[in-house]
Amino acid sequence: MNKFSAAVLLGSVFFCFDALAYETSARNAILMDFDTGEYLYEKNIKESVPPASMSKLMTVYILMSKIKDGSIKLDDTFSVSENAWRKGGAATGGSTMFLSIGDNVSVENLIKGIVIQSGNDACITVAENISGSEEDFAILMNKTAKKLGLENSSFANSTGLPHPDQKMSMEDLAILSRHIIKEFPDLYHYFKEKEFTYNNIKQGNRNPLLYTMDGADGLKTGHTEEAGFCLDASATKGNRRLIEVMSGMNSNKERSEEAERLMNWGFREFGNYLLFRKQQVISDVAVWYGKDKKVDLIVADDVLKTIHLSQIDHVKTTVEFDEPVKAPIEAGQQLGTLKIEIKGQNAISVPLVAAKNVEKVGLLGRFWANIKYFIFGAK
């Protein structure tokens, strides 16, 4: 195995991440870079906790998926049952869209009723019209969670109302939020709308960052006695987007302050760096029995990495491959690995692939290759 250290961004001194210590009063918290999916901050992120209304994001994800595949349209109407009104309507004292029994509500208004007003009645109406009952919709929620790789989530209802089987982790919520933003760019704008009026009742979006932070555009608040004050939020600055999820805070004020502080810290302390460009040649490798003696090794896609600003000059890269490689070789075939190491972060391995096809020489060519090998060795 030949190992090479790439000259690009090579260094031997690493910044100590202890100096980056960050503390939040939230019981559970995660800060994720949207583009790279890397975690900038973690605190009890895999713990399954009551998600309160943040779990409405799964209800929204399922609804938006059906809009995207064409099975539901924004101007379709869903009927409001007595069950939806009794469990989530005005008389409950909880978050509500103020739907009335028998209303036929457009899907677009129900989306607004969920993401802006956090309406429990809107969620139950969506669940019943998609699956027939909220219980069957919860089964769909759990199947969808499994499909998305949400390993620490379980659902018993569409609303996030307290239930022993209604649990999510901060990591799962961040992953779900990333899916929503990526998969539904034409629908995501609803999350940043600051108010919505239904039934002549105007309600404001509860997301505090929409009012205090430039670039904030989603996603969902939550609050129950057990969960505390919670927030799943996203914001952009320049060409970067961060997602944060926090739970277990003691007041709306604390939620607002901690969320903005963590988001600003992430934008201030970290940046995204394009370490290697798509199809950039990293090295080459000798070919055995090939019409070409060598083939270039390239990265198939851009290599984008989230790095603390103090560490950009201290990234260690190593190229690993076996040679010679026996022909024939197909373009795109993995022949090696580019390993990128940054102190305090998980190392990543990027496949190195052949830049082009290399055909195998004929019988005579292989004969002379063998003769040369026995005389001169593997050079």
N, C-alpha and C positions, 0 to 999 in steps of 0.2 A: 504494500500500500504506500503510494507516494503521497506526501503531504506538503502543501505549499501554503505560505502565508501571503495573502493578497496585499499588494502595496496600498490599495485604496482604504483609507480610514484605519490604518493599522496603528496600534499603540500598545504599550505594555503597562501603563499606569492606569488603574481604575479608580473612579470616584467612589467614595464610601457612601452607600445609600443611607447609613444611619443619620447622616447630616440632613437627609430629606424628610425626617420624621414629621408626620402631619397628624394632627389629632382632631377628631370631631366628636361632638356629644351624641351623635346618632348611635343607636345600638348596633345598627347594621348599615353598611354603606359600600358603594362601589362607584368608581369613576372609570369609564371606558372611552377609548378613542373609537369613533365610529368607523373610520376608514381602515384602520389596522386591526380592530377588535382587541387591542391590547389593554390591559388593566393598569391604570395609573395609580389607583388607590383601592385597597381592599380592607374591609373590616367585617368579619363574620358573614362573608358573602354567600356561603353555601348553606347556611342555617335556614331551615324551612320555618317561616314565621307567618302570622296572620297578615295578609297583604292589604286588607281593607279594600277601598275602591280602586287601588292600583290593579287588582285582578280584572277589572272591567276591560283592561287592555286586551285580554284574551277574547272576550266577547266581541270587541271591535275588530280584532284580527280576523276572526272567523267571518264576520259580516263583510269586511272589506275583501276577503278572499273570494267570496261568492259574487261580489260586485265585479271583481277583476276577471273572474272566469265567465261572466255574462249570465249566470243563473239568477242573479238579482240585479235590479236596476235602481238607480237613485230615486226615480219617480214612482217606483212601486210603492204600494201602501200596505201596512201591517195593521191588523185590528187589535184593539186593546181589550183584554179580557178582564173580568171581575177579579180574577186571581192576581193579575199584574197590578191592578189598582189597589187591592187590599194589602198586598205585600210591599208595594213600592210607591204608592200614591201619596197624596198630600196628607191623608189622615195618619200616616205612620210617623210623621215628624222627622223622617230621614231625608236624604238627598232625593229630590224628585223633579221630574219634568212637568208635573202637574197635568198628566194625562187624565182623560175621563173615560169611563167604561163605554165601550162601543165606538170610540174614536177610530177613524182610519187615518193613520199617520204615515207620511212619506218616509221612506228609508233615509233620505237625506236629513230630515228633521230629527229622526231617531239618532243618527250619528251625532248631530249637534247636541241633542239632549243628553247623550252619554258623555262625550268628551268635554263639553262646556259646562253643562249643568250637573253632571254625575248622577243622572236620573236612574234610580233603581227600577222605577216603573218602565223606563225605556229599555233597560237591559232585559227584563223579564219578557217584555213584548217581543223583542228580537229573538230571544231564546224560544218562546212558544211558537212563533211563526216560522222559525227555521226547523225546529226539531219536534214540535208538537207539545212538548212539556219542558220545563226547566230541568227536570231530572235527566231527561234524555239529552238535553243540550250539554249538561255537565259531562256526560259520557263523551260527547264530541270534543269538549274542551280538553279532557284528559288524553284522548287519542291525538289531538293536535299538539298538545304539549310534548308527547312522546316523539312525534314526527319531527318537531323542532329541536329535540335534544334537551328539553328542559327537565333535568334530572331530579330536581328538588321541589317539584310543584304538584299539587293535587287540587281538584276542583269539585265542589259540591253544589255550587250555584253560579249564576251569571253576574252577580252583583258585588260580591266581596263581603256581604253581610256575615257576621260571625257564625262560624261553623267549624267543628273540630277537624273536618277534612278539607277545609279551605286554607291552603298554605302555599307560599311561594318563597323562593330565595331571592336576594338582591341580584345575584348573578343571572338567574333565570329571567327576571324582569328586564334586566339590561339587554339580554340576548333577544327577548321578545320585542323590545322597543326597537332594536336595530333592524329586526325583520320588518316591522311596520314601516319604518322610514325608508328602507331599501325597496320593499316590494310594492308599496302604494304611493309613489311620488305624486300622483294626481289627486290623492285623497288626503294626504297628510296635512294639508293646509287648514283643515278644520280644527286641529289641535291648538293653533295659535289665535283663533278667534276669541276675543275677550268677553263677548256677551251674546246672548241669544234670548229671543222673546218667543214664548209659546203660551197660548191660552191667555194672551194679554198680560203675561207675567214675565218681566225681564230679569234675568239672572246673569251674574258675572262669572267668568272663568275663575276657578279657585287657585290656579297656578300662580304663585306669587312672583315668579321670575318674569312672567310676561309683562309685569308692570315696572320692574326695577332693573332689568338687564337687557341691554341691546343684544339682539340675536337669539333670544330665547323664543322657542316656538313649539313647545310641547313638554310633557305628554299628559300626566295624570297625578292628581293629589289623592290622598286617602287619609281617613281618620276613623278609628274606633278606640274605645277605652283600652282594649287589649293591645292593639297595634301601635297606639300613639299617633302622632302626627307624621305623615309619610309623604314622600314626593318622588315621582319618577319624572325626570326632566331632561330636556335636550336643548342645546344652544349652539350657535355657530359664531365663529370669529374668523374673518378672512375666509380662507378655503378649508378651515378645520371645523369639525363638529365633535362635541363631546356628549356623552350620555351619562347621567348620574342617577342613582337610586338610593334613597335613604329612608330609614324607618326608625320608630321608637323615640321620636322627639317629644318634648313635653308641652309645646305650645305652637300656635301658628307663627308667632314671631320667631321662635327658635328655628322652626323649619325654614322660614324664609332666609334668615341670616346664615344658617349653616349651609343651605343649598347654594346660595350665591358665593359664599366664601370658598367652598370646595370647587365650584366651577371655575371661578377666577384663578384659583391656585393651579388648576390643571392647564388652563390656557397660558398662564404666566411661566410655569416651570418646565413645560414639555413642548416639543415640536415634532412634526413629522418630516422625515428626511428620506429622500429617494437615494438609497445606497447604490443600487444598480438598476440600469434601465433594461427594459425588455429587449432581448436578443443581444445584449452586451456580451462580448467575448471575455471570458474570465481566464481561460487557460486553453491548452490543447493537449491532446493525448495521442500517443503512438498507436498505429493501426497495424495489425498482423494479418497478412494475406489480403490486404486492401489495395485497390488501384491508387488510392492516395495514402501517403505514408503517415499523415497526421490528420486529425479532424478537430475543429474548434469546439470547445465546450462553452455554451451560452446559458443564460438564465431565460426561461421561457416567458416570464412576466416581470413587470416592474417589482423591485424589492423595496417596499416602503416600510419604514420602521419608526415607531414612536420612541423618542429618546429624550432623556432629561438634558436640558441645555448645557449643563456642565460636562456632559460626557460625549458630546459629538466628536471630539478629537481622540476618544479613547475606546474605539470599537475594534475588536479583534476578529479578523476573518481568516478562515482556513479552508483551503480547497483539498478535497480528498478524492482519490480515484485509483483504480488499478490499471496498470498498463503492461504490455500492449493490449488493446481491445481487438478481438477477432472480428474480421469482416464476415458477412455483410453487416452494415450499420444503416439504420433508418434515421432520417431527420426527426428530431424530437425524442429519440431513444435516450433514456437516462443512463449516463455513463459515470457520473460522479455526484458529489455533494458539496455545496458551499455552506459552511457552518459559520454563523454570526453569533458572537458572544459579547454581552454587555453586563457588567457587574450589577447584581441586584435584579436582573431580569432573566427570564427563561431563555436559554439559547434556542435559536431557530435553525433548522436545516432546510436549505433551498436546493431542489434538484438541479443538477447541471446536465444539459441535454446536448445531443449532437446537433451541430448547426446545419448539416446536410447529409444526404445519402452517401455512403461509401460502398461501392460494389466490390465483390470478391474477385480476385484475379483468377485466371484459368489454371489448369493443371501445371503448365510449364512455369507460370509465374510462382506458383506455390513451391515447385521444385527448386527454383533458384532462391526463393526466400529461405528454404530449409538449408541449402548449401551455405548461404551467407550467415545464417544463424550459427551453424556448426563452426564456421571459420572465424567469424568476427564477434559472435555473441549476439545479444539482443538489441544492439544499437542499430 
